[in-house]
Amino acid sequence: MVQLDVQARLVALERVAQHSLSGLVFINFSPTAVYDPATCLRATWQAAEQLDIDPSHIVFEVIETESLTNLRHVNDVLTEYRRHGFRVALDDIGSGYSSLVWLSALQPDFVKIDRQLVQGVSEDPVKQAITSKVVDMAHHIGAIVIAEGIEEEEDARKSEEFGVDLLQGYLFGRPRILD
């Protein structure tokens, strides 16, 4: 897992440079694949430096496919990323293993609200209450909030009413692979 995670980060950075991407680029990663932040992440920032990539344009996104039981370790990983100018995001807040404890303990730069909360938010008072509070909490710690899975204009408008900063979903475009 460690080698796969390292290789995936390096390939992602190579694609950023190859395509001269200038906006924010979100790269998924698994913090549990990093056994020692200073050692394991060295190749990442060396690659960014060699490829002349501004680290502030790279956002490492903690994936929600695993339970992060050792928050101290995850925080050490994210601190190391930040020390080198990268930013961090928590993915899928509101679903799976992701929790508000992560929000408090890790204080990410970006919070991505899960599509399950966002889809249908314009019609569902419970989703509205939860989404509104998540946005408030994220803004309180200084995070930029992204609503994932926007497919309907009504959900986009309602998300904007709650103060969501960025919208992501098929309403705006399909994901694409860069060769």
VOKOL-485765 format. One record per residue (C-alpha): x, y, z; residue in one letter. Coordinates in Angstrom, 2 decimals, m for minus. Last residue first. Layout:
BEGIN
x/y/z/aa
X/Y/Z/a
...
This chain:
BEGIN
x/y/z/aa
m3.30/11.39/m20.55/d
m5.72/13.49/m18.54/l
m8.82/11.59/m17.50/i
m12.06/13.48/m17.31/r
m14.69/14.08/m14.66/p
m18.04/15.20/m16.02/r
m19.18/18.79/m15.98/g
m21.09/21.51/m14.14/f
m24.38/19.76/m13.30/l
m22.31/16.57/m13.04/y
m20.90/17.71/m9.73/g
m18.83/20.14/m7.71/q
m19.89/23.38/m6.03/l
m17.57/25.76/m4.19/l
m18.03/28.14/m1.25/d
m21.09/26.64/0.45/v
m22.76/29.53/2.28/g
m26.08/27.89/3.17/f
m27.81/29.81/0.39/e
m25.15/28.50/m2.05/e
m26.12/24.95/m1.12/s
m29.79/25.80/m1.74/k
m28.97/27.21/m5.18/r
m26.89/24.18/m6.17/a
m29.57/21.80/m4.89/d
m32.19/23.61/m6.98/e
m29.92/23.50/m10.05/e
m29.78/19.70/m9.87/e
m26.73/17.44/m10.24/e
m24.47/18.63/m7.43/i
m22.55/15.60/m6.20/g
m20.08/17.28/m3.89/e
m20.59/20.52/m1.95/a
m17.24/22.20/m1.25/i
m16.58/24.23/1.88/v
m13.45/26.35/2.39/i
m12.14/25.89/5.92/a
m11.50/28.70/8.40/g
m12.32/26.79/11.59/i
m15.68/28.60/11.91/h
m16.26/28.15/8.18/h
m16.24/24.38/8.65/a
m18.62/24.60/11.60/m
m21.08/26.86/9.75/d
m20.99/24.69/6.62/v
m21.58/21.55/8.69/v
m24.47/23.30/10.45/k
m26.20/24.27/7.19/s
m25.69/20.81/5.74/t
m27.26/19.14/8.77/i
m30.30/21.44/8.88/a
m30.84/21.27/5.12/q
m30.49/17.49/5.07/k
m33.21/17.32/7.72/v
m35.43/19.79/5.84/p
m35.26/17.76/2.60/d
m36.36/19.37/m0.67/e
m33.41/21.59/m1.66/s
m30.99/19.14/m0.04/v
m31.97/16.51/m2.61/g
m28.39/15.56/m3.37/q
m26.15/17.42/m0.93/v
m26.24/15.09/2.05/l
m25.63/11.92/0.04/q
m23.11/13.84/m2.10/r
m20.77/14.17/0.85/d
m19.69/17.61/2.01/i
m16.09/18.34/1.04/k
m14.22/20.32/3.67/v
m11.16/22.33/2.64/f
m8.24/23.79/4.62/d
m8.57/21.01/7.17/p
m8.87/21.44/10.94/q
m7.52/17.97/11.82/l
m8.98/17.41/15.29/a
m12.25/19.30/14.95/s
m13.12/18.22/11.43/l
m11.95/14.70/12.14/w
m14.25/14.53/15.18/v
m17.06/15.66/12.86/l
m16.85/12.32/11.17/s
m15.81/10.50/8.02/s
m16.03/6.74/8.25/y
m18.87/6.52/5.77/g
m20.85/9.69/5.30/s
m21.32/13.26/6.53/g
m18.00/14.72/5.49/i
m17.15/13.05/2.18/d
m13.54/14.20/1.82/d
m11.41/16.11/4.29/l
m9.05/18.47/2.54/a
m5.41/19.45/2.88/v
m3.13/22.18/1.59/r
0.47/21.97/0.42/f
3.06/24.55/1.46/g
5.83/22.24/2.70/h
4.88/22.59/6.36/r
1.30/21.95/5.30/r
2.14/18.48/4.06/y
4.08/17.74/7.26/e
1.18/18.96/9.40/t
m1.18/16.71/7.42/l
0.95/13.65/8.17/v
1.33/14.56/11.86/d
m2.45/15.12/12.07/n
m3.01/11.66/10.61/v
m0.67/10.18/13.21/h
m2.41/12.01/16.07/r
m5.80/11.02/14.67/l
m5.01/7.34/15.08/n
m8.43/5.78/14.52/t
m8.80/7.06/10.99/l
m11.44/4.67/9.74/s
m10.95/3.86/6.11/e
m12.49/4.60/2.76/t
m12.96/8.27/3.53/e
m10.05/9.64/1.55/i
m7.94/12.43/2.99/v
m7.56/14.92/0.14/e
m4.17/16.41/m0.55/f
m4.71/19.84/m2.05/v
m2.11/21.07/m4.53/i
m2.23/24.69/m5.69/h
m0.38/25.87/m2.56/s
2.46/23.50/m3.52/p
3.38/25.66/m6.55/d
4.62/23.11/m9.04/i
8.09/23.56/m10.55/d
8.36/19.88/m11.57/l
11.54/19.47/m9.51/q
9.91/21.19/m6.51/e
6.71/19.17/m6.76/a
8.75/15.97/m7.11/a
10.84/16.83/m4.03/q
7.63/17.60/m2.15/w
6.17/14.19/m2.90/t
9.41/12.20/m2.58/a
9.85/13.50/0.98/r
6.37/12.34/1.98/l
7.37/8.93/3.26/c
10.39/10.12/5.24/t
9.01/13.14/7.09/a
5.56/11.57/7.47/p
6.66/8.17/8.81/d
4.23/5.28/8.24/y
2.30/6.93/5.42/v
m0.16/4.36/4.05/a
m2.49/5.25/6.95/t
m2.77/8.75/5.50/p
m4.47/7.45/2.36/s
m4.32/9.90/m0.48/f
m6.62/11.61/m2.93/n
m5.18/14.44/m5.00/i
m7.14/17.65/m5.44/f
m5.73/20.13/m7.95/v
m6.45/23.81/m7.45/l
m6.03/25.90/m10.56/g
m2.95/26.21/m12.77/s
m2.73/22.92/m14.59/l
0.24/22.95/m16.94/s
m0.87/19.64/m18.51/h
2.46/17.86/m18.01/q
3.06/19.59/m14.67/a
m0.25/18.49/m13.14/v
0.17/15.06/m14.76/r
3.60/14.64/m13.11/e
2.07/15.61/m9.76/l
m0.60/12.91/m10.13/a
2.05/10.36/m11.11/v
4.04/11.19/m7.97/l
1.03/10.93/m5.67/r
m0.02/7.58/m7.20/a
3.52/6.23/m6.87/q
3.68/7.12/m3.17/v
0.29/5.52/m2.48/d
1.20/2.37/m4.40/l
4.52/2.10/m2.57/q
2.83/2.42/0.84/v
0.00/0.00/0.00/m
